[in-house]
Amino acid sequence: MRVILAQPRGFCAGVERAIEIVERALVKFGPPIYVRHEIVHNRHVVEDLRARGAVFVDELDQIPPGAMTVFSAHGVAKRVEELARERQLPVIDATCPLVAKVHAEGRRYAAQGREIVLVGHAGHAEVEGTIGQVPAKVHLVQTVEDVARLAVADPEKLSYITQTTLSVDDTRDIIAALNARFPAIVGPDVRDICYATQNRQHAVRELAQQVELILVVGSRNSSNSNRLREIGEVLGKPAYLIDDAAALEPAWFEGITTVGLTAGASAPETLVQGVLEGLRKFGEVEVANMDGVAEDVRFKFPAEVS
């Protein structure tokens, strides 16, 4: 079996920063460090940090008074920030800077008196945080069909923003539908879909031209990992989202000679290497690296852990 590794794959700068914020906090302040929601959407990452003293909670009322608190990479609503201040919790904000950029755009549009259309997935932590950061009416749309059902107060005072981890193609179609129905709408095209999401999606498109089957390493609740799997399927290739090598099914590889392997932005490279080891249990494996973008983006750390 020939296995081609996508480039780029795995951790992005925002994920690396968020994980390192928790690691630095554990060293500087000592455990426990409380993290609201999963720091990133990957079970293995969360379990590793939990073993080192991080405590993951759903809400702030589960955190003892005065305990060091970290907000996840997905961002939080203004009300969560206010509750932390009311409870006098010392907070380190690990929100990805590209998510924070979307928050800032939403607030800027709100200051112009506009209603906001947010293109995103209902229930996702990033979407909930973004809605809670914008002091204006926010309409959530997930599909082109949702655009047709939108009821807005003033079509002349409308703008849109997007979740950072969406499918570029799907988002482009939704933005086109918004522009067709509301010609005066303003927004950032697909620029708010983060560089890492776009790079990984482009790599999967390239990978699909070279392989018979695609494996995506990532957790079920990882939006960007799910999009990678969907792109493989849309391009006509069997595609499977797997947590790790334990999820591999021998039947998937019957008659398959070329496999593409990638990982979502919150999946560590150790899991990719583990999947390669798992594939070797089915027979001889030849590994090749696909040409692709080399990412060198780095984000600053919050002052608390700099």
C-alpha positions, 0 to 999 in steps of 0.5 A, spaced: 500 500 500 502 506 498 500 512 503 501 519 501 501 524 507 497 531 505 501 537 506 499 541 510 496 537 515 495 537 523 496 543 528 495 550 526 498 556 529 492 557 533 491 550 536 499 550 537 498 557 541 492 554 545 495 548 547 501 551 549 498 557 553 495 551 558 502 548 558 505 554 560 499 556 565 500 549 568 508 550 569 507 557 571 501 557 576 501 549 578 495 545 577 489 545 577 488 550 571 481 550 569 479 550 562 472 552 559 470 547 554 475 543 550 481 547 549 481 544 542 476 539 539 481 533 540 480 528 545 487 525 545 489 533 546 484 534 552 486 527 555 493 529 555 492 536 558 487 533 563 493 528 566 497 534 567 493 537 571 488 541 567 480 541 569 475 542 563 469 544 565 462 546 561 461 553 565 464 558 569 460 556 576 464 549 576 470 553 577 472 554 584 473 562 586 480 565 584 482 559 580 486 560 574 481 560 568 483 559 561 478 560 555 478 555 549 481 557 542 474 557 540 472 564 543 467 566 548 461 570 549 461 577 552 457 574 558 462 569 559 467 574 560 463 578 564 461 572 569 468 571 570 469 578 572 463 578 577 466 571 580 473 574 580 476 569 576 483 570 573 483 569 566 487 567 560 484 568 553 486 562 548 481 565 543 485 564 536 487 571 533 483 569 527 477 568 531 478 574 535 478 578 528 471 575 526 469 578 533 472 585 531 469 585 524 462 583 527 462 589 532 465 594 527 458 592 523 454 592 529 457 599 530 454 601 523 447 599 525 447 593 521 444 586 522 449 581 522 448 574 518 453 569 521 455 563 516 456 557 521 454 551 524 449 551 530 451 549 536 459 550 535 463 553 540 466 558 536 459 560 533 456 561 540 462 565 542 461 569 536 454 571 536 455 573 544 460 577 542 456 582 537 451 587 540 446 586 534 441 582 531 445 576 528 442 571 523 445 564 523 445 561 516 448 554 515 445 553 508 443 556 501 436 554 503 437 558 509 438 564 505 432 564 502 428 564 509 432 570 512 427 575 514 431 582 516 429 589 518 433 593 513 436 589 507 440 596 506 443 595 513 446 588 512 453 585 513 455 578 514 461 574 517 463 567 517 465 561 522 473 560 521 473 552 520 467 552 514 468 549 507 470 554 503 466 551 497 460 551 501 461 558 504 462 561 497 456 558 495 452 561 501 455 568 500 453 568 493 446 567 495 447 572 500 449 577 495 444 575 490 438 576 495 441 582 498 445 586 493 447 591 498 450 586 503 457 587 505 462 582 508 469 579 507 468 574 501 471 568 504 477 571 507 475 569 514 475 562 513 482 561 516 489 560 512 490 553 515 483 551 514 483 553 507 490 550 506 488 543 509 482 543 504 486 545 498 491 539 500 485 534 500 483 536 493 490 535 491 490 528 495 484 526 492 487 526 485 492 521 487 489 516 491 483 511 492 481 512 499 482 518 504 483 518 512 482 524 516 485 524 523 481 528 527 475 528 533 468 527 531 466 534 534 472 538 530 469 542 525 475 543 520 476 535 520 469 534 518 470 538 512 476 535 510 472 528 510 466 531 506 471 534 501 474 527 500 467 524 499 464 530 494 470 528 490 468 521 489 473 518 494 471 513 500 473 518 506 473 516 513 474 521 519 478 517 525 480 518 532 486 514 531 489 507 529 484 503 533 478 506 528 481 503 522 477 497 519 481 492 515 475 492 510 476 499 508 482 497 504 480 491 500 483 492 493 486 499 495 493 500 493 493 508 494 491 511 501 491 519 502 492 521 510 491 527 513 489 530 519 485 536 522 488 542 525 487 540 532 490 533 531 497 532 533 502 529 528 503 523 533 496 520 531 498 521 524 504 516 525 500 512 529 495 511 524 501 509 519 503 504 524 496 501 524 496 501 516 502 497 517 499 491 520 495 490 514 501 489 510 507 493 507 506 500 507 510 505 502 510 512 505 510 519 500 509 526 502 505 530 498 508 537 496 504 543 499 504 549 503 509 550 508 506 554 514 510 558 518 505 563 522 506 564 529 501 568 534 503 572 540 502 569 547 497 573 552 501 577 557 500 572 563 504 566 560 509 570 555 
